[in-house]
Amino acid sequence: MTSAPGTDMHNSDLAEKVVVITGGSRGIGLAAAKSLGALGATVVLVGRNLDNLNAAISALLDQGVDADSICVDVSDGAKVLEKVSQHSLASQADILINSAGVMSEKMAKTLRTTSEEWHRVMGTNLDGTFNMISAIGPQMAQRKSGRIINVSACLGRFSGPGLAGGLAPYRISKTAVNALTKNLAAELGNGTRGVLVDAMCPNHTRTDMGGPDAPRSPEEAADTIVWLATREHNLETQTGLLWEDRQIVPW
Ligand SMILES: NC(=O)c1ccc[n+]([C@@H]2O[C@H](COP(=O)([O-])OP(=O)(O)OC[C@H]3O[C@@H](n4cnc5c(N)ncnc54)[C@H](OP(=O)(O)O)[C@@H]3O)[C@@H](O)[C@H]2O)c1
């Protein structure tokens, strides 16, 4: 990691920006919301549990962040479209961070995974990412401005620690999120039309998903998300890639 979260970013950059963060009610998404809010952004959290959302919003408001929420299950495409389009800020968001995710059951090897478990994980991790992009991405493409950051996982890579067996629905959902990222970035001209689309691996993090013994804090995990959300966009900007600790890693 090159510096503490937020240290090479510019507060004023996000003063007029709206950031939508799925999974923003807890864990890595909430840490990203706090950092981006501290940089002046208005944040809209998306989650399915109203109590968790309210607790997160109250923590952000206490911190002086302009925050709102949308309570929706991201796997439900019709509801996502309805709720996002009714929210004038969210539907015109400058930055979309897809952090909502669920883990597979522990013994979820391919031959032991039920169809129900497969669809539960794919529904949130892959369909949820697609549904949010479908609701917000067209406005970004039309405005020729926007950033989409998909929180993936190293377990979904074709290289390194990825696809080594086990946790099949989870790993494969993240591989598919990576594919969605690269494909969408190409469709949007790999940044040449003003919209940056990237995936990132947060690494093993102390959240409800990662458990209390994970080595990273949610703030450390969110650093690359915040960096991607706030970096300069010019002709040299690299996009359509998978990032870890602000570095490009192989898919
Ligand atoms: N933690 C790790 O070690 C780790 C490592 C690699 C990658 N990741 C990835 O990082 C992302 C964030 O993980 P985390 O550790 O922060 O997880 P977490 O603490 O378990 O939080 C998950 C978040 O996702 C939301 N969510 C889950 N399913 C949803 C759905 N169907 N609709 C709307 N919101 C939903 C939850 O909202 P509710 O409160 O409403 O349930 C919560 O805000 C995930 O995509 C995960 O795969 C995590």
The ligand as an ORCA input file, in Angstrom:
! r2SCAN-3c Opt
* xyz 0 1
  N     -14.328     -9.665      3.718
  C     -13.453    -10.281      2.930
  O     -12.497    -10.943      3.418
  C     -13.568    -10.172      1.440
  C     -12.513    -10.686      0.646
  C     -12.609    -10.582     -0.738
  C     -13.713     -9.990     -1.317
  N     -14.725     -9.519     -0.522
  C     -15.880     -8.883     -1.184
  O     -16.062     -7.597     -0.652
  C     -17.450     -7.236     -0.705
  C     -17.883     -6.727      0.653
  O     -17.699     -7.765      1.594
  P     -17.796     -7.509      3.172
  O     -16.733     -8.330      3.786
  O     -17.889     -6.069      3.433
  O     -19.203     -8.221      3.472
  P     -20.202     -8.045      4.709
  O     -19.562     -7.380      5.858
  O     -20.807     -9.392      4.905
  O     -21.316     -7.022      4.127
  C     -22.075     -7.406      3.038
  C     -22.877     -6.230      2.579
  O     -23.582     -6.612      1.386
  C     -24.975     -6.342      1.570
  N     -25.754     -7.329      0.835
  C     -25.590     -8.677      0.806
  N     -26.491     -9.234      0.007
  C     -27.259     -8.228     -0.491
  C     -28.361     -8.178     -1.371
  N     -28.859     -9.282     -1.938
  N     -28.897     -6.965     -1.637
  C     -28.399     -5.826     -1.097
  N     -27.344     -5.823     -0.251
  C     -26.796     -7.010      0.043
  C     -25.184     -6.431      3.077
  O     -26.359     -5.739      3.395
  P     -27.367     -6.222      4.572
  O     -26.813     -5.641      5.828
  O     -28.654     -5.614      4.160
  O     -27.361     -7.705      4.579
  C     -23.916     -5.761      3.584
  O     -24.029     -4.364      3.511
  C     -18.197     -8.483     -1.150
  O     -18.519     -8.381     -2.513
  C     -17.188     -9.610     -0.928
  O     -17.388    -10.692     -1.792
  C     -14.672     -9.589      0.833
*
